[in-house]
Amino acid sequence: MRVVHLSMRIALYGGSFDPIHHGHLILAREALERLELDRVFFIPAAISPHKPGRPPASAILRAEMVAAAIAHEPGFEMDQCELFKEGPSYSIETAENFRARWPEAELFYLIGYDHLEKLHTWRRIDDLRRIARFAVFDRGHSDCVHGMPTLSRRLDISATEIRERVARGASIRYLVPESVRLIIERHQLYKETTH
């Protein structure tokens, strides 16, 4: 039974999603249930400051894959606030955008365990901590104590592996939703990438 909250509980889940895969979706569902969220917003980045250079797939196609992957999933939505920005997408700007739209909401920011070590380098990190609570996906590999809510599930699926499998002609069935696989196939994405 879901707990009724006086204000909405919203999680922001940013990333390049290049492509979105079942690992992203499983962790988002875990966050929705464990943190008793009303919504998880998937926020595809135009350019991530943590992954310099252009992603292999265009912003439009990555958004199309996210939309296809979360269609008909209760509690999941996509937000395009970062998609058409010039330059890198910074988490603080996204959080401020959501705070302005939902001033009463309790905001969570979902991050991977691999980001913890460099969290102190994020733009205006103290402001970001005031706006949103971090929740950490650790994929079952961490024994570090960091004082943040932790969502732990053993998963070994990565977008890099998926792109590499496509490039060498291997199957990606069961790694991504079928709707995402069809978009990758239709647009011949990742055929020449090896990273």
Secondary structure, DSSP 8 states (H G I E B T S, - for coil): -----SS-EEEEEEE--TT--HHHHHHHHHHHHHTT-SEEEEEE-SS-TTS-S--SS-HHHHHHHHHHHHTT-TTEEE--TTTT-SS---HHHHHHHHHHH-TTSEEEEEEEGGGGGGGGGSTTHHHHHHHEEEEEE-TT------SS-EE-------HHHHHHHHHTT---BTTB-HHHHHHHHHTTTTSS---
